[in-house]
């Protein structure tokens, strides 16, 4: 059976794998996070068919498309069976047109029990994703200076059945100039938004959503403005932890990745560190004095974070004194403080 579904019904079928039949370049630009790329055309073939459609006509373009797809039909079915062995699958293209419709017909003919296409295709999905960035959310922000293990606190909160958005996980970046170290390559902006929208989707009815305090940019990526403004105007539960406690955590986090990457990161912020601090940080790094490197870096990052706090409304900051970076302890302190409020 073939069903053409609107985006809400489509998205509810989480146990149906997704087959993205757009070209490889389209998929690379952005895709639904759990989807599998099984392109009907290569990038070059798509360009040929599109040119024929525009310059000559639909019939000639369809003839060429059939010529190109014919030899691939067996491969498409084989790939689809490996992705969806129970023969229930979702299929989409860019606009929900001929590409997804053709593959849906093929799979249905070859015995798939349920084939669902998406009305409007990936274009509709993107509009749906962007709609999540325009909604109001009951954000509660986990704040703290660099090295406070805020991301680990979020993980503990999530394990406690709290609603949590992990921006750094979506961005594949920890936020600072050192934040790329130990992370996979960042997605492009479109894919970051897809990951973020998917993260928000389950929590639209939540009474509170925990999120980390971030600057507008995480690495090369930008938080959608409406979300960023909401984060900036939400109540912050600020973990006030001394630098002497945070420095060992930073050393443990970054020192195992090699001095070359650390040097690259230091040089990224040399203008903000200042010439003398940069020189001293590089000298300390050369002698593997990671404690001193972290201390010098915090001279900049702590001042920067303090400046960000001062731009918030005074009554929006809940100060939580802590003498540890143990995420379980700090998550408990945060939850106790919200109950007291």
LUMTORVEX-901158 format. One record per residue (C-alpha): y, z, x; residue in three letters; residue number from 1. Coordinates in nm, 2 decimals. Layout:
! residues N
SITE      v      w      u res   n
SITE      Y      Z      X Ala NUM
...
! end
This chain:
! residues 341
SITE      v      w      u res   n
SITE   0.00   0.00   0.00 Unk   1
SITE   0.35  -0.09   0.12 Unk   2
SITE   0.64   0.14   0.02 Unk   3
SITE   1.01   0.08   0.09 Unk   4
SITE   1.18   0.42   0.12 Unk   5
SITE   1.53   0.56   0.15 Unk   6
SITE   1.61   0.76   0.46 Unk   7
SITE   1.55   1.11   0.30 Unk   8
SITE   1.20   1.02   0.17 Unk   9
SITE   1.12   0.84   0.50 Unk  10
SITE   1.22   1.13   0.71 Unk  11
SITE   1.00   1.37   0.51 Unk  12
SITE   0.69   1.19   0.62 Unk  13
SITE   0.67   1.37   0.95 Unk  14
SITE   0.30   1.32   0.98 Unk  15
SITE   0.33   0.94   0.97 Unk  16
SITE   0.39   0.80   1.31 Unk  17
SITE   0.69   0.56   1.35 Unk  18
SITE   0.66   0.20   1.47 Unk  19
SITE   0.98   0.06   1.60 Unk  20
SITE   0.94  -0.32   1.60 Unk  21
SITE   1.29  -0.40   1.74 Unk  22
SITE   1.33  -0.56   2.08 Unk  23
SITE   1.30  -0.34   2.40 Unk  24
SITE   1.68  -0.35   2.46 Unk  25
SITE   1.75  -0.24   2.11 Unk  26
SITE   1.50   0.05   2.15 Unk  27
SITE   1.65   0.15   2.48 Unk  28
SITE   2.00   0.16   2.33 Unk  29
SITE   1.88   0.43   2.08 Unk  30
SITE   1.58   0.51   1.87 Unk  31
SITE   1.43   0.77   1.64 Unk  32
SITE   1.31   1.05   1.88 Unk  33
SITE   0.94   1.04   1.78 Unk  34
SITE   0.91   0.66   1.75 Unk  35
SITE   0.68   0.42   1.94 Unk  36
SITE   0.82   0.08   2.06 Unk  37
SITE   0.60  -0.21   1.96 Unk  38
SITE   0.85  -0.50   1.97 Unk  39
SITE   0.79  -0.81   1.75 Unk  40
SITE   1.01  -1.01   2.00 Unk  41
SITE   1.11  -0.97   2.36 Unk  42
SITE   1.48  -0.95   2.42 Unk  43
SITE   1.48  -1.32   2.52 Unk  44
SITE   1.28  -1.43   2.21 Unk  45
SITE   1.51  -1.24   1.98 Unk  46
SITE   1.81  -1.42   2.13 Unk  47
SITE   1.64  -1.76   2.08 Unk  48
SITE   1.55  -1.69   1.71 Unk  49
SITE   1.90  -1.55   1.65 Unk  50
SITE   2.07  -1.86   1.80 Unk  51
SITE   1.85  -2.09   1.59 Unk  52
SITE   1.94  -1.90   1.28 Unk  53
SITE   2.31  -1.92   1.34 Unk  54
SITE   2.33  -2.27   1.48 Unk  55
SITE   2.06  -2.47   1.29 Unk  56
SITE   1.93  -2.27   0.99 Unk  57
SITE   1.69  -2.01   0.85 Unk  58
SITE   1.39  -2.24   0.82 Unk  59
SITE   1.40  -2.35   1.19 Unk  60
SITE   1.45  -1.99   1.30 Unk  61
SITE   1.15  -1.88   1.09 Unk  62
SITE   0.93  -2.15   1.23 Unk  63
SITE   1.02  -2.04   1.59 Unk  64
SITE   0.96  -1.68   1.50 Unk  65
SITE   0.61  -1.76   1.36 Unk  66
SITE   0.53  -1.95   1.67 Unk  67
SITE   0.63  -1.66   1.89 Unk  68
SITE   0.47  -1.38   1.68 Unk  69
SITE   0.14  -1.56   1.60 Unk  70
SITE  -0.03  -1.48   1.94 Unk  71
SITE   0.09  -1.12   1.93 Unk  72
SITE  -0.05  -1.03   1.59 Unk  73
SITE  -0.38  -0.89   1.72 Unk  74
SITE  -0.19  -0.68   1.98 Unk  75
SITE   0.04  -0.54   1.72 Unk  76
SITE  -0.25  -0.43   1.50 Unk  77
SITE  -0.43  -0.28   1.80 Unk  78
SITE  -0.12  -0.09   1.91 Unk  79
SITE  -0.07   0.04   1.56 Unk  80
SITE  -0.42   0.16   1.52 Unk  81
SITE  -0.40   0.36   1.85 Unk  82
SITE  -0.07   0.51   1.73 Unk  83
SITE  -0.19   0.58   1.37 Unk  84
SITE  -0.57   0.61   1.37 Unk  85
SITE  -0.56   0.74   1.01 Unk  86
SITE  -0.38   0.41   0.92 Unk  87
SITE  -0.07   0.58   0.77 Unk  88
SITE   0.24   0.46   0.94 Unk  89
SITE   0.62   0.41   0.91 Unk  90
SITE   0.76   0.08   1.03 Unk  91
SITE   1.13  -0.01   1.08 Unk  92
SITE   1.36  -0.27   1.24 Unk  93
SITE   1.74  -0.29   1.27 Unk  94
SITE   1.83  -0.36   0.90 Unk  95
SITE   1.50  -0.31   0.72 Unk  96
SITE   1.45  -0.69   0.69 Unk  97
SITE   1.21  -0.95   0.80 Unk  98
SITE   1.08  -0.80   1.12 Unk  99
SITE   0.96  -0.47   0.96 Unk 100
SITE   0.86  -0.65   0.64 Unk 101
SITE   0.64  -0.89   0.84 Unk 102
SITE   0.47  -0.62   1.04 Unk 103
SITE   0.42  -0.41   0.72 Unk 104
SITE   0.25  -0.70   0.55 Unk 105
SITE   0.02  -0.76   0.86 Unk 106
SITE  -0.08  -0.39   0.88 Unk 107
SITE  -0.14  -0.37   0.51 Unk 108
SITE  -0.36  -0.69   0.53 Unk 109
SITE  -0.56  -0.53   0.81 Unk 110
SITE  -0.65  -0.23   0.61 Unk 111
SITE  -0.37   0.03   0.67 Unk 112
SITE  -0.38   0.27   0.37 Unk 113
SITE   0.00   0.34   0.36 Unk 114
SITE   0.27   0.15   0.53 Unk 115
SITE   0.63   0.27   0.47 Unk 116
SITE   0.93   0.06   0.56 Unk 117
SITE   1.29   0.20   0.58 Unk 118
SITE   1.56   0.06   0.35 Unk 119
SITE   1.84  -0.04   0.57 Unk 120
SITE   1.64   0.01   0.89 Unk 121
SITE   1.77   0.18   1.21 Unk 122
SITE   2.13   0.10   1.10 Unk 123
SITE   2.09   0.33   0.80 Unk 124
SITE   1.92   0.60   1.02 Unk 125
SITE   2.22   0.60   1.25 Unk 126
SITE   2.46   0.65   0.96 Unk 127
SITE   2.24   0.93   0.83 Unk 128
SITE   2.24   1.10   1.18 Unk 129
SITE   2.61   1.08   1.21 Unk 130
SITE   2.65   1.24   0.87 Unk 131
SITE   2.51   1.56   1.01 Unk 132
SITE   2.81   1.59   1.25 Unk 133
SITE   3.06   1.60   0.96 Unk 134
SITE   2.90   1.89   0.78 Unk 135
SITE   3.02   2.25   0.81 Unk 136
SITE   2.77   2.49   0.98 Unk 137
SITE   2.75   2.87   1.00 Unk 138
SITE   2.74   2.87   1.38 Unk 139
SITE   2.71   3.19   1.59 Unk 140
SITE   2.77   3.12   1.95 Unk 141
SITE   2.59   3.27   2.25 Unk 142
SITE   2.85   3.30   2.53 Unk 143
SITE   2.85   3.43   2.88 Unk 144
SITE   2.96   3.33   3.23 Unk 145
SITE   2.75   3.09   3.44 Unk 146
SITE   2.42   3.24   3.53 Unk 147
SITE   2.39   3.47   3.22 Unk 148
SITE   2.06   3.29   3.11 Unk 149
SITE   2.21   3.19   2.78 Unk 150
SITE   1.96   2.91   2.72 Unk 151
SITE   1.67   3.15   2.77 Unk 152
SITE   1.83   3.38   2.52 Unk 153
SITE   1.84   3.10   2.27 Unk 154
SITE   1.47   3.04   2.33 Unk 155
SITE   1.39   3.41   2.25 Unk 156
SITE   1.61   3.39   1.94 Unk 157
SITE   1.41   3.08   1.83 Unk 158
SITE   1.08   3.26   1.88 Unk 159
SITE   1.23   3.54   1.65 Unk 160
SITE   1.25   3.28   1.37 Unk 161
SITE   1.62   3.24   1.41 Unk 162
SITE   1.77   2.89   1.36 Unk 163
SITE   1.87   2.76   1.70 Unk 164
SITE   2.03   2.44   1.83 Unk 165
SITE   1.97   2.38   2.20 Unk 166
SITE   2.24   2.14   2.31 Unk 167
SITE   2.13   2.15   2.68 Unk 168
SITE   1.78   2.05   2.58 Unk 169
SITE   1.91   1.75   2.38 Unk 170
SITE   2.14   1.65   2.67 Unk 171
SITE   1.88   1.71   2.95 Unk 172
SITE   2.16   1.90   3.14 Unk 173
SITE   2.25   2.26   3.19 Unk 174
SITE   2.63   2.20   3.17 Unk 175
SITE   2.77   2.27   3.51 Unk 176
SITE   2.80   2.03   3.81 Unk 177
SITE   2.46   2.17   3.91 Unk 178
SITE   2.32   2.12   3.56 Unk 179
SITE   2.14   1.79   3.64 Unk 180
SITE   1.92   1.95   3.90 Unk 181
SITE   1.56   1.99   3.78 Unk 182
SITE   1.63   1.79   3.46 Unk 183
SITE   1.51   1.45   3.35 Unk 184
SITE   1.76   1.17   3.34 Unk 185
SITE   2.02   1.22   3.06 Unk 186
SITE   1.98   1.00   2.75 Unk 187
SITE   2.27   0.77   2.66 Unk 188
SITE   2.53   0.89   2.41 Unk 189
SITE   2.36   0.73   2.11 Unk 190
SITE   2.02   0.88   2.19 Unk 191
SITE   2.18   1.22   2.25 Unk 192
SITE   2.33   1.21   1.90 Unk 193
SITE   1.99   1.11   1.76 Unk 194
SITE   1.83   1.41   1.92 Unk 195
SITE   2.11   1.64   1.82 Unk 196
SITE   2.11   1.52   1.46 Unk 197
SITE   1.73   1.57   1.44 Unk 198
SITE   1.78   1.92   1.57 Unk 199
SITE   2.04   2.00   1.30 Unk 200
SITE   1.85   1.84   1.01 Unk 201
SITE   1.60   2.14   0.95 Unk 202
SITE   1.89   2.39   0.94 Unk 203
SITE   2.14   2.25   0.70 Unk 204
SITE   2.06   2.53   0.45 Unk 205
SITE   2.04   2.81   0.71 Unk 206
SITE   2.26   3.11   0.67 Unk 207
SITE   2.33   3.12   1.04 Unk 208
SITE   2.26   2.89   1.34 Unk 209
SITE   2.27   3.00   1.70 Unk 210
SITE   2.42   2.76   1.95 Unk 211
SITE   2.53   2.80   2.31 Unk 212
SITE   2.90   2.80   2.42 Unk 213
SITE   2.96   2.46   2.59 Unk 214
SITE   3.25   2.26   2.70 Unk 215
SITE   3.31   1.93   2.52 Unk 216
SITE   3.11   1.74   2.78 Unk 217
SITE   2.76   1.82   2.89 Unk 218
SITE   2.71   1.61   3.20 Unk 219
SITE   2.80   1.25   3.10 Unk 220
SITE   2.76   1.32   2.73 Unk 221
SITE   3.01   1.43   2.47 Unk 222
SITE   2.94   1.67   2.18 Unk 223
SITE   3.06   1.51   1.86 Unk 224
SITE   3.41   1.63   1.80 Unk 225
SITE   3.37   1.79   1.46 Unk 226
SITE   3.07   1.99   1.59 Unk 227
SITE   3.26   2.09   1.91 Unk 228
SITE   3.56   2.21   1.71 Unk 229
SITE   3.32   2.42   1.49 Unk 230
SITE   3.16   2.57   1.80 Unk 231
SITE   3.51   2.66   1.94 Unk 232
SITE   3.62   2.82   1.61 Unk 233
SITE   3.29   3.02   1.55 Unk 234
SITE   3.23   3.38   1.65 Unk 235
SITE   3.11   3.43   2.01 Unk 236
SITE   2.86   3.69   2.12 Unk 237
SITE   2.97   3.72   2.48 Unk 238
SITE   2.72   3.86   2.73 Unk 239
SITE   2.94   4.04   2.98 Unk 240
SITE   2.72   4.05   3.30 Unk 241
SITE   2.84   4.13   3.65 Unk 242
SITE   2.83   3.85   3.91 Unk 243
SITE   2.60   4.06   4.13 Unk 244
SITE   2.34   4.04   3.85 Unk 245
SITE   2.39   3.67   3.78 Unk 246
SITE   2.38   3.55   4.14 Unk 247
SITE   2.00   3.62   4.20 Unk 248
SITE   1.92   3.43   3.88 Unk 249
SITE   2.12   3.13   3.99 Unk 250
SITE   1.95   3.14   4.33 Unk 251
SITE   1.61   3.15   4.17 Unk 252
SITE   1.70   2.87   3.93 Unk 253
SITE   1.84   2.62   4.18 Unk 254
SITE   1.73   2.70   4.54 Unk 255
SITE   1.39   2.54   4.52 Unk 256
SITE   1.52   2.19   4.45 Unk 257
SITE   1.64   2.11   4.80 Unk 258
SITE   1.98   2.13   4.98 Unk 259
SITE   2.06   1.77   4.93 Unk 260
SITE   2.10   1.80   4.56 Unk 261
SITE   2.29   2.12   4.59 Unk 262
SITE   2.53   1.95   4.84 Unk 263
SITE   2.59   1.67   4.59 Unk 264
SITE   2.68   1.92   4.33 Unk 265
SITE   2.92   2.11   4.55 Unk 266
SITE   3.10   1.79   4.65 Unk 267
SITE   3.14   1.71   4.28 Unk 268
SITE   3.36   2.01   4.23 Unk 269
SITE   3.53   2.03   4.57 Unk 270
SITE   3.87   1.96   4.43 Unk 271
SITE   3.84   2.25   4.19 Unk 272
SITE   3.67   2.48   4.45 Unk 273
SITE   3.94   2.40   4.71 Unk 274
SITE   3.90   2.28   5.06 Unk 275
SITE   3.82   2.62   5.22 Unk 276
SITE   3.57   2.73   4.96 Unk 277
SITE   3.40   2.39   4.97 Unk 278
SITE   3.37   2.41   5.35 Unk 279
SITE   3.23   2.76   5.34 Unk 280
SITE   2.99   2.67   5.06 Unk 281
SITE   2.85   2.38   5.26 Unk 282
SITE   2.83   2.59   5.57 Unk 283
SITE   2.63   2.86   5.38 Unk 284
SITE   2.41   2.59   5.23 Unk 285
SITE   2.33   2.46   5.58 Unk 286
SITE   2.21   2.80   5.68 Unk 287
SITE   2.01   2.84   5.35 Unk 288
SITE   2.24   3.13   5.24 Unk 289
SITE   2.20   3.05   4.87 Unk 290
SITE   2.35   3.38   4.77 Unk 291
SITE   2.68   3.29   4.93 Unk 292
SITE   2.68   2.94   4.78 Unk 293
SITE   2.63   3.09   4.43 Unk 294
SITE   2.91   3.35   4.49 Unk 295
SITE   3.16   3.08   4.60 Unk 296
SITE   3.07   2.86   4.31 Unk 297
SITE   3.12   3.15   4.06 Unk 298
SITE   3.47   3.19   4.19 Unk 299
SITE   3.55   2.86   4.02 Unk 300
SITE   3.31   2.88   3.72 Unk 301
SITE   3.40   3.24   3.61 Unk 302
SITE   3.77   3.15   3.61 Unk 303
SITE   3.71   2.84   3.42 Unk 304
SITE   3.50   3.02   3.16 Unk 305
SITE   3.77   3.30   3.12 Unk 306
SITE   4.03   3.03   3.06 Unk 307
SITE   3.81   2.89   2.78 Unk 308
SITE   3.77   3.23   2.62 Unk 309
SITE   4.14   3.28   2.62 Unk 310
SITE   4.18   2.97   2.40 Unk 311
SITE   3.97   3.13   2.13 Unk 312
SITE   4.10   3.35   1.85 Unk 313
SITE   4.10   3.71   1.98 Unk 314
SITE   3.90   3.85   1.69 Unk 315
SITE   3.63   3.59   1.73 Unk 316
SITE   3.48   3.74   2.05 Unk 317
SITE   3.21   4.01   2.03 Unk 318
SITE   3.17   4.17   2.38 Unk 319
SITE   2.82   4.27   2.47 Unk 320
SITE   2.79   4.46   2.80 Unk 321
SITE   2.46   4.40   2.98 Unk 322
SITE   2.32   4.49   3.32 Unk 323
SITE   2.05   4.23   3.32 Unk 324
SITE   1.98   3.86   3.27 Unk 325
SITE   1.65   3.94   3.10 Unk 326
SITE   1.67   3.71   2.80 Unk 327
SITE   1.45   3.92   2.57 Unk 328
SITE   1.67   4.23   2.63 Unk 329
SITE   1.99   4.03   2.58 Unk 330
SITE   1.86   3.86   2.26 Unk 331
SITE   1.79   4.20   2.12 Unk 332
SITE   2.14   4.33   2.21 Unk 333
SITE   2.29   4.03   2.03 Unk 334
SITE   2.08   4.08   1.72 Unk 335
SITE   2.17   4.45   1.72 Unk 336
SITE   2.54   4.36   1.74 Unk 337
SITE   2.52   4.12   1.45 Unk 338
SITE   2.35   4.38   1.23 Unk 339
SITE   2.62   4.63   1.32 Unk 340
SITE   2.89   4.38   1.22 Unk 341
! end
